[in-house]
Amino acid sequence: MIHEIATLSIDPARALAFRDAVALAKPLFLAAKGCHDMRLEQVIETPGQYLLMVRWTTVEDHEAFRRTAAFQEWRGHAGPFFTKPPEVVHVTQIV
């Protein structure tokens, strides 16, 4: 099991609309092969910064999702809010 962590930067003045857009897209993630959970968390110290956290079975499942129409739909919902490209890392729990 791995976690994808994407740092998303948006204009804080558009936060409510952004949150609504991500909520619309959540079912797209949950329907994807290998996706077990998806959540959005706001960085307290930086109101325009969010962490999208997705739990996948494998990195390959995440990579496969990126090649789907569902991913394009997600980007259509959330992408217009991004003030810079997302930064994505994959992590695995050690302890």
N, C-alpha and C positions, 0 to 999 in steps of 0.2 A: 504494500500500500504506500502510495506517495501523495504528497500535497503539492499542488500548483499554487504559488502565491504570486499574484499580479498586483503591483503597485499602480494604482490608477490616480491620475491627477485631473481634477476638474475645477471649474469656476465655482467657488462656494455659493455664489448667488443662485446657482442652478441646481443646488443639492437635492431639493425635493423632487424635481422632474427627473434627475439622474437616478435617484433611488427607485422611483416608479418604473423607469425603463429597465433597471436591473431586475426588479421583481417580475416584470413581464417575461424576461429572458430566462429566469431560473428553471422553468420546466424544460427548456431546450437542453440545458446541462444535464438535468436529472434523467432525461430520456436517452442520453448518450451511452454507448457501450462503455463499461468500466467506470462510470461516474457514480460515486456513492453519496456525495454531499456537495453542496455549494453554499457559500455564505459570503456576505459583504460586510466588512467592518470598517468603521471610520477611525482615522487616526486622530486622537484627541488633541494633540499638540498642533496639528496642521489640518484645519477644517476642510480644505479642498483635497485632501489625500485619503484614499480608501485602499483597503486590501481586499481583493477578491481571492477567496480561499476555496479551492476545489480539491476534493479527495478523489483520486483516481486509483484504479488497480495498478496501472503501469504508466510510465511516461509515454509509451507507444499509444495507449488509449487517448491520452490528451492530444498527441500529435495527429491521430486519426480524426478526432473531433474537429481540429482546426481545418480539415479538408472537406467539411460537410456544409450543406446549405444551412443547417442549424447554427453553425458558427457564424456564417455570414449574416444570418438574421440577428444573432446576438450583437454583432458589431454594428448592425444597422440601428439597433435600439440604443446601445451605450456609446458607440464610437463618436457621435456628434458632440458628446460632452467632454471628451478628452482634450486637455490643453497641451499634452505631450504624449508621445507613444508610451504604452504600458511597459513596465519592466517586469519580466517574468522569470521566476526561478522555480525549481522543483526541489523539494526536500523530503527526507525520509527520517522517521523517528529513530533515534539511537538508544535513548534511555527512557 
